[in-house]
């Protein structure tokens, strides 16, 4: 009660526990970097972070910090490549039906 009655005393007090390995400014910088180049891996981000600092940061710490700002990794889905035979068949199919919207409009009137 006494603490809440004092002006400006409603802020959180310092909590115990291990301090974070990466400062908040570094996290914001890494977030912007990873958004610019979506192909960067956690290991590449870790190498960038460790190159400029004496304190080494693990890949799992980088991953946790990115997850905290809603950046998670995804593996792109693989899709089969088209063979030249399939390409020619697709082209023939679309050429045959290229005026369908015009024909449908005539039938609807």
N, C-alpha and C positions, 0 to 999 in steps of 0.2 A: 504494500500500500504506500509506504513511504517513498519507494523508488518511482512509482507512477505519479505521485503528486509533484515531484521535482520537474521543472521544465527541461525538456530535451533529454530525459532519462529513459525514454521508451525504446531506444535502440538496443539491439542484441549485444550482449557482452561477449568478450572473446571466449571461445570454447577451447577445451583441451583437445588434444589429438595432434597427429602428425601434420605439419603444413604440406600443402600441395607442392609437387616437384616443379610444376610449370606455373609461372605467374599468369594472371588473367589477361594481360596484354598479349602474351605469347599465344594463348588459346584463341583470342580473336584473330590474330594474324594467321594462325594455322587454319582457322575456319575459312577465312577469305581465300587463302591459297588453295585449299582443297575444293572450294566452290569454283575457282577460276579454272583449275585443271582437275577435272573429275576422274582422270585416269591414274592419279597418284595413289600409291599404296601406303599402308600404314608405315611400312619399313622406310619408304622414301621420305615421308613426313618426319619420321623419327631421325633420320640422318640429317635432314635440314635443321631440325631443332637442336641436335647435339653438336652440329658443326660450329655454331656460334656461341656456345655456352660451355663453361667448365663442368657444370653439373649434368650428368648423363641421365637421360629419361628413357624408360623402357617402352617397347612397342605397345604393350598392354595399357600403359598409362596414357599414351597418345590416343589409343582406341577408346578408352573410357571417357577422355575429355571430349572427343569428337561425338561420341554417343550422347554426352550431356547436352550438346548443342544441336541435337537431332540430325547428326550426319552419320549414317550407317553405311556399311559396304554392301554392295550387291554384285553378283556375278551376272554378266550379260547372258541372256538366253541364246543358245546356238540355234541357227536355222539352216536348213539345207540350201545349198546353192542351186540355181537353175541350170539345167543342161541346155545346150543350144536347141535341141529338139523340143523341149518344153517351151522355150522362148518363142519359137516359130508357131507352135500350137496356140499359145496365148495371143499372139499378134493376130493370127487368123480368126480366132474367136471374137476379139474386140472389133476387128474390121468388119466382120459379118454383122455385128450388132451396133455399129456406131450411130445409126439413125433411129434407134429404138425410141428415144424420148420424143422425137418428132412424130413417129408413127403413133405412139400412144396418145399424143395430144390430138391428132386427127380423129382417132377413134372415140375420144371422150367428148368431142364437140357435137 
